[in-house]
Amino acid sequence: MTDISPKVLVVEDEPSQLEVLAYNLEAEGFDAIRASDGSEALLLVREEAPDVILLDWMLPGTSGIEVCRQIKMTPELKSIPIIMISARSEEVDKIRGLETGADDYVSKPYSVLELIARVKAQLRRSRPGTVGERLSFRDITLDAETHKVFRAGKELRLGPTEFRLLTTLLEKPGRVWSRDQLLDRVWGRDIYVDTRTVDVHIGRLRKALGRAGGADPIRTVRGAGYALG
């Protein structure tokens, strides 16, 4: 299975602008999800669990600023980076957008290349493994660009699924991931896999990490899922 592309939810009510953004994101290897109003955006953010949201301020019905507020007030969604896009370039508007919870703010007209660079910058903070960053925890190091994993200086051989599992766990050490969340992140939402499959691959990952010696770094949280550390 190939690596799962980072998902970007594009929320824009102007059809031509929506398609331009989606086309350019897909050309850069992102999975672009489209929404044309605030209500659709709030539905898709729960269904698709995007990695970054590009959110237009001026939307029909529920405004972008209200969509941002609702997302940031929801515990399981608030960590998703939001880049607010707006024709409102006054400093007071930018401050309002950031205070509502937006992680970045871009004024129209904007450069598509700059916007994509800002998406990548947010991914480096929230999902560094998707943009080729090196991840580490204690004596474990994962190089996302070369697809190599080391523990205590010894290179480990991991299957592609175990590699993606470890990448996810390394991106947020200490966070407890449910089996369903790991299925969505590692296998993808469009593929049906039984949750017990997660346990099997966690077992394989533990075995691979154990070959280099040291304590088991993966913690099982009864009734909740798995965490690193």
Long-range contacts (C-beta under 8 A, 24 or more apart in sequence): 1-160, 1-161, 1-187, 3-160, 3-164, 4-31, 4-164, 4-185, 4-186, 4-187, 4-188, 5-29, 5-30, 5-31, 5-130, 6-30, 6-31, 6-51, 6-52, 6-123, 6-127, 6-130, 6-131, 7-31, 7-33, 7-48, 7-49, 7-50, 7-51, 7-52, 8-32, 8-33, 8-50, 8-51, 8-52, 8-53, 8-54, 8-119, 9-33, 9-35, 9-41, 9-44, 9-45, 9-48, 9-50, 9-52, 9-53, 9-54, 10-34, 10-35, 10-54, 11-35, 11-36, 11-37, 11-38, 11-40, 11-41, 11-53, 11-54, 11-55, 11-56, 11-59, 11-64, 11-67, 12-36, 12-54, 12-56, 12-85, 13-37, 13-56, 13-58, 13-59, 13-60, 14-56, 20-112, 21-54, 21-112, 21-115, 24-112, 24-116, 25-116, 25-119, 28-116, 30-119, 37-61, 37-62, 38-62, 38-63, 38-64, 38-66, 38-67, 41-67, 42-67, 42-70, 42-71, 45-71, 45-77, 45-80, 46-77, 47-189, 48-189, 49-80, 49-184, 49-185, 49-189, 50-80, 51-80, 51-81, 51-123, 51-126, 51-127, 51-130, 52-80, 52-81, 52-82, 52-83, 52-119, 52-122, 52-123, 52-126, 53-80, 53-81, 53-82, 53-83, 54-83, 54-85, 54-115, 54-119, 55-82, 55-83, 55-84, 55-85, 55-102, 56-85, 56-86, 57-84, 57-85, 57-86, 57-87, 57-88, 57-93, 57-97, 58-86, 58-87, 58-88, 65-96, 65-97, 65-100, 68-97, 68-100, 68-101, 68-102, 69-100, 69-101, 71-101, 72-100, 72-101, 79-126, 80-126, 81-122, 81-123, 81-125, 81-126, 83-115, 83-118, 83-119, 83-122, 85-110, 85-115, 126-171, 127-171, 128-171, 129-167, 129-168, 129-170, 129-171, 135-167, 135-170, 135-171, 136-170, 137-170, 137-173, 137-217, 137-228, 137-229, 138-217, 138-229, 139-212, 139-214, 140-166, 140-170, 140-209, 140-217, 142-166, 142-167, 142-170, 151-209, 151-212, 151-213, 151-214, 152-212, 152-213, 152-214, 154-211, 154-212, 156-208, 156-209, 156-211, 156-212, 157-208, 158-205, 158-208, 159-204, 161-186, 161-187, 161-201, 162-201, 162-204, 162-205, 162-208, 165-201, 165-202, 165-205, 166-205, 166-209, 169-218, 169-226, 169-227, 169-228, 170-228, 172-228, 173-227, 173-228, 173-229, 174-227, 174-228, 174-229, 175-227, 175-228, 176-221, 176-224, 176-225, 176-226, 176-227, 177-225, 177-226, 177-227, 178-224, 178-225, 179-225, 181-225, 182-225, 182-226, 198-226, 202-226
